[in-house]
């Protein structure tokens, strides 16, 4: 644990639905950068999910423009890279970690269960802010959507689940939500894991989860919450024909910028 972060309040966990505005009105990225500037504004960027070579460099330019004093790209391409002493040392000293978009399965395969992820989780408890966009947002969940089919009707077999980072143990996060018509797969994922709360985040929209496990919505779109607390009937275990699923008792909330949600009490607070 770094001396810098010792005894600090737990850092924010930020899930961005992808497609965030990077140029004209980068409000979400600016808010993340401003959180980091309360320290030394040193941000580490993890572009592992992306297959594009310049993804990390692009975010470096953006964060510098928004006021970050230092940025470093962690080019992690193999699991062994996650055990590198120099990378782990950096995680112990930065103010923020930003996980880019791409393929979340790459994040699960390369980062999942490594010392890097454990270091991020420990440092978050002591002040490190961690943000993920698109695939990076999905990876925040302990139970992660790896892939799935589009559509608003929940069906057996339309979603594939794997393990994410565990930065949030109570949420299943889906991204590009309304733009890619992912309500059906999120409901299916929650029906398979009714102890979790489903969070569908639109593009250029984010949730900022604080140390009290409450989040506030930021950005221009909606956050859809699928809450199974009152779930009474679901035929997912008996339905093997990939027909439409019957689900009774789900709560559905749609929140916009400034609205809040308490993950522990499942209470909505509209602004």
matplotlib code that plots the C-alpha trace (Angstrom):
import matplotlib.pyplot as plt

x = [0.0, 1.4, 2.0, 0.3, -3.0, -2.8, -5.8, -7.5, -11.2, -12.1, -11.8, -14.6, -15.4, -16.7, -18.4, -18.8, -21.2, -18.7, -18.9, -18.0, -17.5, -13.8, -13.6, -16.4, -17.9, -15.9, -17.8, -17.3, -13.6, -13.2, -14.9, -12.7, -9.6, -10.7, -11.1, -7.5, -6.2, -7.1, -3.9, -1.0, -3.2, -1.1, -3.3, -2.4, -4.2, -4.8, -5.7, -5.6, -9.1, -8.4, -6.6, -5.7, -2.1, -2.9, -5.7, -3.6, -1.8, -5.2, -6.4, -3.0, -3.6, -7.1, -6.2, -3.3, -5.6, -8.0, -5.4, -3.6, 0.0, 1.3, -0.1, 1.4, 0.1, 0.4, 0.8, -0.4, -0.7, 0.0, -1.0, 2.6, 2.7, 0.2, 2.8, 5.5, 7.0, 7.2, 3.6, 2.4, 4.6, 2.9, -0.6, 0.5, 1.4, -1.1, -4.2, -6.4, -6.6, -8.5, -9.5, -10.3, -12.9, -12.5, -13.3, -14.1, -13.2, -9.6, -9.7, -11.1, -8.5, -5.5, -6.2, -8.7, -7.5, -4.0, -1.9, -2.6, -6.4, -5.8, -3.6, -6.2, -8.9, -6.7, -5.6, -9.2, -10.0, -7.5, -8.2, -7.4, -10.1, -10.8, -12.7, -13.6, -15.4, -17.3, -15.5, -13.7, -17.0, -18.2, -15.0, -15.8, -18.4, -17.6, -20.1, -19.4, -21.3, -18.7, -20.9, -24.5, -27.2, -29.1, -32.8, -35.3, -36.8, -35.0, -34.2, -32.3, -28.9, -28.7, -25.9, -22.6, -21.3, -17.8, -15.8, -14.8, -12.5, -14.8, -14.4, -18.1, -19.6, -23.3, -23.7, -23.8, -22.9, -23.8, -22.7, -23.8, -27.1, -30.0, -27.9, -27.3, -30.7, -29.3, -32.2, -33.0, -29.5, -29.3, -32.6, -31.4, -28.2, -30.0, -32.5, -29.5, -27.9, -30.8, -28.5, -27.1, -28.5, -28.4, -27.0, -27.4, -25.4, -26.0, -23.2, -21.7, -23.2, -21.6, -22.2, -19.8, -19.9, -18.7, -17.3, -20.9, -21.8, -24.1, -23.8, -24.7, -25.4, -23.5, -23.6, -26.2, -28.0, -29.9, -28.9, -31.3, -31.5, -32.9, -33.6, -34.6, -35.1, -38.8, -38.3, -41.0, -41.2, -38.7, -38.7, -35.1, -34.1, -37.0, -36.8, -34.4, -36.0, -34.6, -38.2, -39.0, -38.5, -41.3, -40.1, -42.3, -41.4, -38.5, -38.2, -37.1, -35.7, -34.4, -32.2, -30.6, -27.8, -27.8, -30.1, -28.7, -29.1, -28.1, -26.8, -27.2, -30.8, -31.8, -33.4, -33.6, -33.0, -34.1, -32.5]
y = [0.0, 3.4, 6.0, 8.5, 6.6, 5.4, 6.4, 8.2, 7.8, 5.0, 6.2, 6.4, 3.6, 5.0, 3.0, 4.7, 3.3, 3.9, 6.6, 9.3, 12.8, 13.3, 16.7, 19.3, 18.5, 15.8, 16.3, 12.7, 12.5, 16.0, 14.9, 11.9, 14.0, 16.5, 13.8, 12.7, 16.3, 16.2, 14.1, 14.6, 14.0, 11.0, 8.6, 5.2, 4.0, 0.3, -0.2, -4.0, -4.4, -2.5, -4.0, -0.5, 0.5, 4.2, 3.9, 4.6, 7.5, 9.1, 9.0, 10.4, 13.5, 13.9, 13.7, 16.1, 18.5, 18.2, 18.9, 15.7, 16.3, 12.9, 9.9, 6.5, 3.8, 0.3, -1.9, -5.1, -7.9, -11.0, -12.3, -12.2, -8.5, -8.1, -9.5, -7.0, -5.2, -1.9, -2.0, -2.9, -0.2, 2.3, 1.2, 1.9, 5.5, 6.8, 8.8, 7.2, 4.2, 4.3, 1.1, 1.6, 0.0, -2.9, -6.5, -7.3, -10.9, -9.8, -8.1, -11.2, -13.4, -11.2, -9.2, -11.4, -12.8, -11.2, -9.3, -6.2, -6.4, -7.2, -4.1, -1.9, -3.2, -2.6, 0.9, 1.8, 1.3, 3.9, 6.6, 5.4, 6.3, 3.7, 4.3, 2.0, 2.8, 0.3, -3.0, -1.4, -0.6, -4.2, -5.5, -3.6, -6.2, -9.4, -11.2, -9.9, -10.0, -11.3, -11.2, -11.6, -10.9, -7.7, -7.3, -6.2, -9.6, -11.8, -15.3, -18.2, -18.4, -14.7, -13.8, -15.3, -14.6, -14.8, -13.3, -9.7, -7.7, -7.7, -4.0, -4.1, -7.3, -6.3, -5.0, -6.5, -3.6, -3.5, -0.7, 1.0, 0.1, 1.6, 2.3, -1.5, -2.7, -4.7, -4.7, -8.4, -9.6, -7.6, -9.0, -12.5, -11.9, -10.7, -13.6, -16.0, -14.0, -12.6, -11.5, -8.8, -5.5, -4.9, -1.6, -0.6, 2.5, 4.5, 6.0, 9.3, 8.4, 7.2, 6.3, 7.6, 5.1, 6.7, 5.2, 4.7, 2.5, 5.1, 6.3, 9.5, 9.6, 11.9, 12.5, 12.9, 9.6, 7.2, 4.6, 1.7, -0.2, -3.8, -4.6, -8.2, -7.7, -8.5, -11.2, -13.9, -15.9, -16.7, -19.8, -19.6, -23.0, -24.9, -23.1, -25.0, -24.1, -20.5, -19.2, -15.9, -15.9, -15.2, -12.9, -11.5, -8.9, -7.0, -3.3, -1.1, 2.4, 4.9, 7.7, 10.7, 13.1, 14.1, 11.2, 8.9, 5.3, 3.6, 0.2, -1.0, 0.1, 0.1, 3.5, 6.0, 9.7, 11.9, 15.3]
z = [0.0, -0.9, 1.8, -0.5, -0.2, 3.4, 5.5, 2.6, 2.0, -0.5, -4.1, -6.7, -9.1, -12.4, -15.0, -18.4, -21.0, -23.9, -26.6, -24.1, -25.6, -25.8, -27.5, -27.5, -24.1, -22.3, -19.0, -17.7, -18.4, -16.9, -13.7, -13.4, -14.0, -11.4, -8.9, -9.6, -9.3, -5.6, -5.5, -7.9, -11.0, -12.0, -14.2, -15.4, -18.6, -19.3, -23.0, -22.8, -24.1, -27.3, -30.4, -31.6, -30.9, -30.3, -27.8, -24.8, -26.4, -27.4, -23.8, -22.6, -24.8, -23.5, -19.8, -20.3, -21.9, -19.0, -16.4, -15.6, -14.6, -15.6, -17.5, -18.1, -20.5, -19.1, -22.2, -20.6, -23.2, -21.2, -17.8, -16.7, -17.3, -14.5, -12.0, -13.1, -10.0, -11.9, -12.9, -9.4, -7.9, -10.3, -9.2, -5.6, -6.5, -9.1, -8.3, -11.0, -13.3, -16.5, -18.3, -22.0, -24.2, -26.6, -25.8, -22.2, -22.7, -23.2, -19.8, -18.1, -19.8, -19.2, -16.1, -14.2, -10.9, -11.2, -8.7, -10.7, -10.1, -6.4, -6.1, -7.8, -5.4, -2.3, -3.5, -4.3, -0.6, 0.2, -2.3, -5.8, -8.4, -11.0, -14.2, -17.0, -20.3, -22.4, -21.9, -19.0, -17.4, -17.8, -16.2, -13.0, -12.1, -10.3, -12.4, -15.9, -19.2, -21.6, -24.7, -25.8, -28.3, -28.9, -28.3, -25.7, -25.1, -22.5, -23.8, -22.4, -24.1, -25.1, -22.7, -21.7, -18.1, -16.8, -13.9, -13.9, -11.6, -8.5, -8.0, -7.5, -6.2, -6.3, -9.8, -13.3, -15.7, -19.4, -21.7, -25.0, -23.5, -25.4, -28.5, -28.9, -27.5, -24.6, -22.2, -22.9, -22.2, -19.0, -17.7, -18.6, -16.8, -13.7, -13.9, -13.8, -10.9, -8.9, -6.1, -8.4, -9.6, -13.3, -14.5, -18.2, -19.1, -22.3, -24.3, -23.0, -19.6, -16.4, -12.8, -10.1, -7.2, -3.9, -0.7, 0.7, -2.3, -3.7, -7.3, -9.2, -12.9, -15.1, -18.9, -21.6, -21.6, -19.3, -16.7, -16.6, -13.3, -13.3, -9.6, -8.8, -5.1, -5.4, -8.1, -7.6, -10.7, -13.4, -15.6, -16.6, -15.0, -16.7, -20.1, -22.4, -25.7, -26.0, -25.9, -24.3, -20.6, -18.1, -15.3, -12.5, -9.9, -11.5, -10.7, -13.6, -13.0, -15.6, -14.3, -15.9, -14.9, -11.3, -10.2, -7.5, -6.4, -3.1, -4.0, -0.4, 0.2, -3.5, -3.1, -6.0, -5.3, -8.2, -8.6]

ax = plt.figure().add_subplot(projection="3d")
ax.plot(x, y, z, "-o")
ax.set_aspect("equal")
plt.show()
